[in-house]
Amino acid sequence: MVKSLKVAVIGAGVAGLASARELGREGHHVVVYEKSDQLGGTWVYDPRVDSDPLGVDPNRKIVHSSLYSSLCANFPRQLMGFSDYTFQIRKNGELKTFPGHEEVLKFLNEFAMDFGLVELIRFNTEVVRVERVNDQWMIKSRRMSGLILEEAFDAVVVCNGHNTRPRIAVDIPGIEKWPGKQIHSHNYRVPGPFQDQIECVYENGEVAFQDGASVHADIILHCTGFNYDFPFLETNGMVTVDDRRVGPLYKHVFPPELAPSLSFVGIPYAVVVFHMLEFQARWVASVLSGKVLLPLEKEMQTDIEKHYRHMEEAGIPKHHTHRLPFDEFGYLDWLAAQVGEPGMDEGLKEIYMTLIKFFVDKGWAGFRESFVENIVLKN
């Protein structure tokens, strides 16, 4: 019997929009919470930055987006659409291969309009607490006016993104005494503040590297990635975040003890993101409707433990738990198979592999490897 549930989606970025569409298609009643005044998530450019440029002050004023003004997508537009909704946004009449963030945001707005998603979104509404009470999830939210609301849901899909909370390279000896400026890439917007900073060199500004080389720098720009953060979620320890591992999660989506009523869409990275989000969302929606069954809790736990054990044996650090390996198509095809659909289009796979080969040939293999531990900017 197909079930229709009341489902809360937290976040109106790409993951949240994809989830809302698939949930609606399955007949679920959907409410999307979005703390800002517009949809798009990380694709909304905001010239403001955190009050703490390094992002370590817990009391800092936080800006969600990490976009800088000149950013263009590093994936071609063919990989930035959905299976039934391709990216056709033009700029000045030109269909760019690598669109800018303005075109991506326009694409997302058109997607939301065409599928009737805008009316599902509660803008300017921040989720402050999500907690399981008996057989339902209670969500406490705060409107911009300060009004506090509480509402019960059958299920919650977490789509709040993971490009907001900076991950800092704190283990660099001497970093706490270094006299120069430090900033995390989350708070980089425009190049102007970094111009005309290399004419003088002072001994107390030296930065040393492990290979013995050294430079004199004005600013250390931490390009060290981000941490997952769910400050609103209370699960009594059933879901934790430890060194960028969100877990335990079956196939990066369902926590076994709380499945299927709690799920996460958009956790993995180093993958064809839009297509992964679509497949994850469709799987979640089908599981909630009862069309697709999850394994038993014990079986899901066993699968997760197997994954962790494989990582340990291969020497993969914990913080790469959700970085999909070179067989990411296997993950996408597995997700598609769960809902009885073919995997990612072979032509799109070829485009993706051509792109990766280009990066590697250009010496940009780090694109698919670990985060760069630290980068020193010297202009």
C-alpha positions in Angstrom: 0.0 0.0 0.0 1.4 3.4 -1.1 1.7 5.8 1.8 1.4 9.6 1.8 3.3 11.3 4.5 3.8 14.8 5.8 7.5 15.5 5.2 9.8 18.4 6.1 12.7 19.3 3.9 15.3 21.5 5.5 17.0 23.7 3.0 15.9 25.1 -0.5 19.2 24.6 -2.3 19.7 22.0 -5.1 19.3 19.1 -2.7 16.2 20.5 -1.1 14.5 21.4 -4.4 15.3 18.0 -5.9 13.9 16.3 -2.8 10.7 18.4 -2.7 10.0 17.6 -6.4 10.5 13.8 -5.9 8.5 13.8 -2.7 5.7 15.6 -4.3 5.7 13.2 -7.2 5.2 10.4 -4.8 2.2 12.1 -3.3 3.7 13.3 0.0 2.7 16.6 1.6 5.9 18.7 1.6 7.1 21.7 3.6 10.5 23.2 2.7 12.2 25.3 5.4 14.6 28.0 4.1 16.2 30.5 6.4 17.0 33.1 3.7 14.7 35.1 1.6 15.3 33.1 -1.6 16.0 29.6 -2.9 19.3 28.4 -4.3 21.4 27.6 -1.2 25.1 27.8 -2.0 24.4 29.3 -5.4 23.1 32.5 -4.0 25.9 35.1 -4.1 26.1 37.2 -1.0 28.8 40.0 -0.9 28.7 39.9 2.9 31.2 37.6 4.8 31.3 36.2 8.3 32.2 38.6 11.1 35.2 36.3 11.8 37.1 35.9 8.4 38.7 32.6 9.7 35.4 31.2 10.8 36.4 30.0 14.3 34.5 32.4 16.6 31.4 30.4 17.7 29.6 33.7 18.2 30.4 35.1 14.7 27.7 36.3 12.3 27.4 33.5 9.7 26.8 34.0 6.0 25.6 30.8 4.4 27.1 31.1 0.9 30.7 30.6 0.0 30.5 31.9 -3.5 33.0 34.5 -4.8 31.8 37.0 -7.4 33.6 35.7 -10.5 32.8 32.0 -9.8 32.0 29.8 -12.7 31.0 26.1 -12.4 33.8 23.6 -12.8 31.4 21.1 -14.3 29.9 21.7 -17.8 26.2 22.6 -18.0 25.4 19.1 -19.4 26.3 17.7 -15.9 24.4 20.4 -14.1 20.8 19.5 -15.0 18.4 16.7 -14.1 17.5 13.7 -16.1 14.3 15.3 -17.4 15.3 19.0 -17.1 18.5 20.1 -18.8 20.5 23.2 -18.2 19.5 25.7 -21.0 20.2 29.0 -19.4 21.9 31.6 -21.7 23.9 34.7 -20.8 23.8 37.4 -23.4 22.4 34.9 -25.9 25.3 32.5 -25.3 24.8 29.0 -24.0 28.1 28.7 -21.9 29.7 25.4 -21.3 30.8 26.4 -17.8 28.0 28.7 -16.5 28.5 31.4 -13.9 26.7 31.3 -10.6 24.1 33.8 -11.9 23.0 31.3 -14.6 23.0 28.4 -12.2 20.7 30.4 -9.8 18.4 31.3 -12.7 18.2 27.7 -13.7 17.2 26.7 -10.1 14.6 29.4 -10.0 13.1 28.2 -13.3 13.2 24.6 -12.1 11.3 25.5 -8.9 8.7 27.6 -10.8 8.1 24.9 -13.5 7.5 22.2 -10.9 5.5 24.2 -8.5 8.1 24.1 -5.7 8.1 27.8 -4.7 4.8 27.6 -2.9 6.1 24.8 -0.8 8.9 26.9 0.6 8.7 28.8 3.9 11.2 31.6 3.3 12.9 33.5 6.2 12.3 30.5 8.5 15.2 29.0 10.3 15.0 25.5 11.7 16.3 25.7 15.3 15.5 22.2 16.5 14.5 18.8 15.1 13.6 16.1 17.6 11.9 12.7 17.5 8.9 12.7 19.9 7.1 9.3 20.0 6.3 8.5 16.4 6.8 11.9 14.9 9.4 14.6 14.3 8.8 17.9 16.0 10.3 20.8 14.2 10.8 24.1 16.0 11.4 27.0 13.6 12.0 30.8 14.0 10.6 33.4 11.6 12.6 36.5 10.8 10.0 38.4 12.9 11.1 36.3 15.9 8.0 34.2 15.9 8.6 30.6 17.1 6.6 27.8 15.6 6.4 24.1 16.3 5.0 21.5 13.9 4.9 17.7 13.7 6.0 15.7 10.7 6.1 12.0 9.7 9.5 12.3 8.2 12.4 14.8 7.8 14.9 15.1 4.9 18.0 17.1 5.8 19.3 19.2 2.9 21.2 22.0 4.6 24.4 21.7 2.6 27.9 21.4 3.7 29.8 24.5 2.4 29.3 26.9 5.2 31.2 25.8 8.3 34.9 26.2 7.6 37.4 23.4 8.3 40.6 25.0 9.5 44.1 23.7 9.3 44.8 24.0 13.1 47.6 21.5 13.2 50.3 23.7 11.6 53.0 24.3 14.1 53.4 28.0 14.9 50.1 29.0 13.2 48.8 30.5 16.5 51.7 32.9 16.6 51.9 33.9 13.0 51.5 37.7 12.8 49.8 38.0 9.4 46.2 37.9 8.4 44.3 34.6 8.0 41.1 34.0 6.1 39.1 30.9 5.1 38.1 30.6 1.4 34.4 30.7 2.6 34.9 34.4 3.2 36.7 35.2 -0.1 34.5 37.3 -2.5 36.6 39.6 -4.7 40.4 39.9 -5.4 40.6 43.6 -4.6 41.7 43.3 -0.9 44.6 41.1 -1.9 46.2 43.4 -4.6 49.5 45.1 -4.1 50.6 43.0 -1.0 54.3 41.5 -2.3 56.6 44.6 -2.4 58.2 44.2 1.1 59.3 41.0 2.8 59.8 40.8 6.6 61.4 38.1 8.5 58.6 37.7 11.0 56.2 36.9 8.2 57.9 33.7 7.0 55.9 30.6 6.3 57.9 27.3 6.2 56.8 24.1 4.4 57.7 20.5 5.1 60.1 20.2 2.1 62.2 23.0 3.5 61.0 25.7 1.2 59.7 28.9 2.6 57.9 32.1 1.5 57.1 35.4 3.0 53.4 36.0 2.9 51.0 38.7 3.8 47.9 36.4 4.2 47.3 32.7 4.7 44.1 31.7 2.8 42.8 28.5 4.2 41.4 26.4 1.3 40.8 23.4 3.5 37.2 22.6 2.9 34.2 22.6 5.2 32.7 20.6 8.0 29.3 19.0 8.1 27.1 20.7 10.6 23.5 20.0 11.9 23.2 22.2 14.9 19.4 21.9 14.9 19.3 18.0 14.9 18.8 16.1 18.2 19.1 12.3 17.8 20.4 11.3 21.2 23.7 10.3 19.7 22.2 8.1 17.0 23.7 10.4 14.3 27.0 12.1 14.9 29.6 14.0 13.1 33.2 13.0 13.7 36.1 14.3 11.5 33.7 14.9 8.6 32.1 11.5 9.0 28.3 11.7 9.3 27.2 8.5 10.7 26.2 5.9 10.7 24.5 6.4 7.3 23.4 3.6 5.0 24.6 4.5 1.5 25.3 8.0 2.8 21.5 8.6 3.2 19.7 6.7 6.0 20.7 6.4 9.7 19.7 2.7 10.4 18.2 3.4 13.9 16.0 6.2 12.6 15.3 5.1 9.0 13.3 5.7 7.0 11.8 8.7 8.8 15.1 10.6 8.9 17.3 10.9 5.8 20.1 13.1 4.4 20.3 14.2 0.8 23.6 15.6 -0.6 26.2 14.3 1.8 28.7 12.7 -0.7 31.1 14.9 -2.7 33.5 14.4 -5.7 30.6 13.2 -7.8 28.2 14.4 -10.5 26.2 16.3 -7.9 22.9 17.2 -9.6 22.3 13.6 -10.9 23.3 12.2 -7.5 20.9 14.5 -5.7 18.1 13.5 -8.1 18.7 9.8 -7.6 19.0 10.1 -3.8 15.8 12.1 -3.6 13.9 9.7 -5.7 15.1 6.8 -3.5 14.0 8.6 -0.3 10.6 9.5 -1.7 10.0 5.9 -2.9 11.1 4.4 0.5 8.7 6.8 2.4 5.8 5.9 0.1 6.5 2.2 0.7 7.2 1.4 -2.9 10.8 0.5 -2.0 11.9 -1.3 1.1 15.1 -0.8 3.0 17.1 -3.7 4.4 16.7 -4.6 8.1 18.4 -2.3 10.5 21.1 -4.9 11.3 21.8 -5.4 7.6 22.3 -1.7 7.1 24.6 -1.5 10.1 26.6 -4.4 8.7 26.9 -2.6 5.3 28.2 0.6 7.0 30.7 -1.3 9.0 32.0 -3.0 5.9 32.4 0.4 4.3 34.4 1.7 7.3 36.5 -1.4 7.4 37.3 -1.1 3.7 38.4 2.5 4.2 40.7 1.5 7.1 42.3 -1.3 5.1 42.9 1.0 2.2 44.4 3.7 4.3 41.6 6.2 3.6 41.3 8.7 6.4 37.9 9.1 8.2 37.4 12.6 6.8 37.0 11.1 3.3 34.1 8.9 4.4 31.7 10.6 2.0 34.2 11.2 -0.9 33.1 8.8 -3.6 35.9 6.9 -5.3 36.6 6.6 -9.0 33.6 4.3 -9.3 31.1 7.0 -8.4 29.0 5.8 -11.3 28.5 2.6 -9.5 26.9 4.5 -6.6 24.7 6.5 -9.0 23.7 3.3 -10.9 22.9 1.6 -7.6 20.6 4.4 -6.5 18.8 4.3 -9.9 18.4 0.6 -9.6 16.6 1.0 -6.3 13.8 2.8 -8.0 13.8 0.7 -11.1 15.4 3.2 -13.4 18.5 3.1 -15.7 21.6 4.7 -14.4 23.2 7.9 -15.6 23.3 8.4 -19.3 26.4 6.9 -20.9 27.0 10.1 -22.9 27.1 12.1 -19.7 29.5 9.6 -18.1 31.8 10.1 -21.1 31.7 13.9 -20.7 32.5 13.5 -17.0 35.4 11.2 -17.6 36.8 13.5 -20.3 36.6 16.4 -17.9 38.5 14.4 -15.2 41.2 13.3 -17.7 41.6 17.0 -18.7 42.2 17.9 -15.0 44.7 15.1 -14.5 46.5 15.9 -17.7 46.8 19.5 -16.6 48.3 18.5 -13.3 45.1 19.2 -11.4 44.8 15.7 -10.0 44.1 17.2 -6.6 40.7 17.9 -7.9 39.9 14.3 -7.2 42.2 13.8 -4.3 42.2 15.0 -0.7 41.6 18.6 0.3 44.6 20.8 0.0 45.7 21.0 3.6 46.7 24.7 3.3 47.4 27.3 0.7 49.4 30.4 1.1 48.2 33.3 -1.0 50.9 35.7 -2.2 50.0 38.3 -4.8 
